[in-house]
Amino acid sequence: MGQSVFTGPVVALGGNAGAPRGGAPAEYSAEIGPSLFWQGTGLLAMEGGSKDKKGMGAFPALFLSSSILALTQVIQPAGNTLTTPANAVNGTPLPLVTTYALGRAPGTPTRSGALGVGIETGFAIGATTALNPAVTIAANDSWRFSVGQFLSIAGAGPAAAMAFTKVVSVVGTAVTVSPPPVTSQASASIGAYHGDPSSYGFVLPTAYSPFMNGGAGRFLLPDCAVARGVGITGVAGGAAGNVLIQGLDLYMRPQSEIIAVAAGAGTTWSKKTYKVLLAAIPQFSSAFNYQVITSDLLGLPLSLLPNEPAPVITSAGAAYVGSVLQYADLTNPATTATADPRGAIQLSSAGPNAGATGAAPDDVSRFVIVMSLNPAQVLGANQFNPGTLFGVAPV
């Protein structure tokens, strides 16, 4: 491939080109969308000279980076149960919950076909009625919906599993969808999906993802981007032992971890964060009940590194204090004993890191996390070892 230096400009028209305003586009493609640039863009230093220079480092520049919105979401208090209480039986998974509640979505289908419990899957909340195509949303969320949009609705499928549907119309706070929800939910989490339905004649998607299609790219929605750590709770008299956690990370990739559960009552916390819990498998037996719950350890989409700008966190619009940073574990390859590959932020004491004294989520306050990038952490990453930017590959 030859050198591609030209005077520009580069214009990304997105889906707004091809017809006068208000008219149908003369040409439509599902691939129209924001431009994607590996490792970001550079601000060219005005030193003069020819545009025909070649070779590595020929053009001095500043790394052009902006703050990245990593999260803007109302999240639930820690302690949301992901499995039902059950005796530990060596090699037998603890039973996943089947009842929908805000913050957890049983029957969440994944790309592999496995069903798990999704964690904080929605960017909006809606009220559904069984077999009624009208979903009632908050007025402030109406801008999020448009005709033809595909949606996942947690709790609205058969037996309160996740459902997938398509928007037919949006009138005020009423979003009409097809097919209609199967189960009534007063507060159903409405989110995104995995895949490109347009590749298959606009059929419904079949898997969940917190990412949204934008042309050839899929973009993380900060509105449903929280991943959370988990904990194993025991009871008095229960034995100590290892539990293998299997789930999907924020990028919906398989990730696993061994939690060494302490004997007796109390909770032992994970150091990795998950978007979907697939299984919690005891590696020991004990005739006492154990259960998986969520923690206040929040995962991040970018690597959190020492001696770099700390993420800016706000809650309900005010600066958040009392959190503890857990830096990215860049051990490569990752193992079931390593911590979160990108790092995390622990809000309250409900997590593996001592010293967190912040207020717990309350299902009302919106948490916002903004991250900044240092050129060194961006340029130090590559496709073989992306650790300083997107974390090492999970295991």
Secondary structure, DSSP 8 states (H G I E B T S, - for coil): -------------GGG-SSSTTS--SS--TT------TT-EEEE------TT--STT-S-EEEE---EEEEEEE---S--BSB--EEE-TT----B--S-BTTEEEEEE-TTS-EEEEES--SEEEEE-TT--EEEE-GGGGGG--TT-EEEETT-SGGG--EEEEEEEEETTEEEEES--SS-EEEEEEE--BS-GGGGTS----B--SEEEETTEEEE-GGG---EEEEEEE-TT---EEEEEEEE-TTS-EEEEEEEE-SSSEEEE-SS-BSEEEEEEESS-EEEEEEEEEEEEEE-SS---TTS---EEEETTEE--S-EEE-----SS--TTS--SS-EEE-SSSSSSTT-------SSSEEEEEE---HHHHHT--SS--HHHH-S---
